Amino acid sequence: MDRVDLPEESIKAQYALFGLPLWRIFLAIAAVVALGIYVGILLFGPNSLTVLLGLEEQRSIYESRIKSLKAKNAALQKEYFELKQLEPEQ
């Protein structure tokens, strides 16, 4: 059966919007939904950008804490050695 022989209603039933077949429209919708889920997982999942940024912030906090503790340790070591020299030797 040629397309010319089909009634006009059955030809229109194959196309939904803008002259596109229904399966292409559903395929495009499924692709958009899948892409949205993938991007959502990339941005908010366990291996996401937000986790990475949080870890970088935590790292900078720890680095500044390490610097302050090293400075405090140096000051305490200096005080310790000064006090040790004041004690009589046994």
QUIRA-V460409 format. One record per backbone hydrogen bond with DSSP energy under -0.5 kcal/mol. NH is the residue of the N-H (numbers start at 0). CO is the residue of the C=O. If there is no record, write none. Layout:
nh=<NH & NH>
co=<CO & CO>
//
This chain:
nh=<4 & 5 & 5 & 10 & 11 & 12 & 13 & 13 & 14 & 15 & 16 & 19 & 21 & 24 & 25 & 26 & 27 & 28 & 29 & 30 & 31 & 32 & 33 & 34 & 35 & 36 & 37 & 38 & 39 & 40 & 41 & 42 & 43 & 44 & 47 & 48 & 49 & 51 & 52 & 53 & 54 & 55 & 56 & 57 & 58 & 59 & 60 & 61 & 62 & 63 & 64 & 65 & 66 & 67 & 68 & 69 & 70 & 71 & 72 & 73 & 74 & 75 & 76 & 77 & 78 & 79 & 80 & 81 & 82 & 83 & 84 & 85 & 86>
co=<1 & 1 & 2 & 6 & 7 & 8 & 9 & 10 & 11 & 19 & 19 & 16 & 13 & 20 & 21 & 22 & 23 & 24 & 25 & 26 & 27 & 28 & 29 & 30 & 31 & 32 & 33 & 34 & 35 & 36 & 37 & 38 & 39 & 40 & 44 & 41 & 42 & 47 & 48 & 49 & 50 & 51 & 52 & 53 & 54 & 55 & 56 & 57 & 58 & 59 & 60 & 61 & 62 & 63 & 64 & 65 & 66 & 67 & 68 & 69 & 70 & 71 & 72 & 73 & 74 & 75 & 76 & 77 & 78 & 79 & 80 & 81 & 82>
//
